[in-house]
């Protein structure tokens, strides 16, 4: 695999920052936002390496909604929503 582009979300939980790649269900944490981001990158890299070892990377990425762009280099990108909003239910 040449390149993977993924979305990163970071949340404050007590004294730590939790980072999440929701598409792959991979998360990590750090004491600062930058540490959480770097830790998530390392966790996603480890996840990708394991998928490559198992021979399931392409299947996992496609099931997670990623698309492959073959020109000029192979790049896997997440799906782009045409609409995104927060919706509340209940009273």
N, C-alpha and C positions, 0 to 999 in steps of 0.2 A: 504494500500500500504506500502510495506516495504522500498523500495529505488528507487530513480529516478536519473539517470545520464543524464546530459544535457550539451550542448555546450554553452559557454558564450563568447560573443564578447564585447569588450569595445572600445569605440571611444571617442576621445577628441572633444568636441564641445564648443568652446569659453572657459569659465572658469570652465566647468563641464566635468565629465566623464559620458558618457551614456553607460549603460550595456544592452545587448540584448540576450534573448534566442529566436532565430529566429524560431525554431521548434514549439514553443508554442505561438509565437507572444506576448511575455511578455517582457517589458523593465522597466528600472529604471535608477537611476543616483546617483552620489555622488561627493563630492569635491575632492576625491582622488580615485585612482584605487581600492584600498581595500574597500572604502566606497561604490563605485559603485557595486562591486562584492557582498558584503554583502547585499546591498539593493536589488539586483536582486534575490539573494537566498530567501529573505523574500517575494518578489513579486511572485516568482514561488511557494513557499510554500502556500501562500494565494490562488493562482490560483488553485492549486491541491486540497486544502481543499474545495474550492467552488465546484469544479467538483465532489468531493466525496459526498458532501452534496446533489448535484443535481442528483447523481447516473449516471453520464456520464463520469467518469474518464477513464475507460477502452476504451470507444469509442473515446474520445478525443485524448488519447495517441496513439492509433492505427492509427487514421486519420493523426496524426502529424508525423507518420513514426517510432514510437517507437516499440521495440520488447520486449517481456517479457522472461527473463531467469529464469526458475523455480528452478535451482539447484545451490548451496545449498539453497540459499534464493531467494525470489522473487526480481528481479532487473529489472527495465525498463531501456533500453538503446536506444539511438538514432540510426538510420540507419547509416551505414558506407559507404561513397561513395567509389566506386572503382577507381574514377578519380575525381580530383578537380583542377580547374584552372580558372584564370581570362580571360575572352574573351571580346574583344572590337569590336564594330560595328560602322559604320559611317565613316565620313571623318575627 
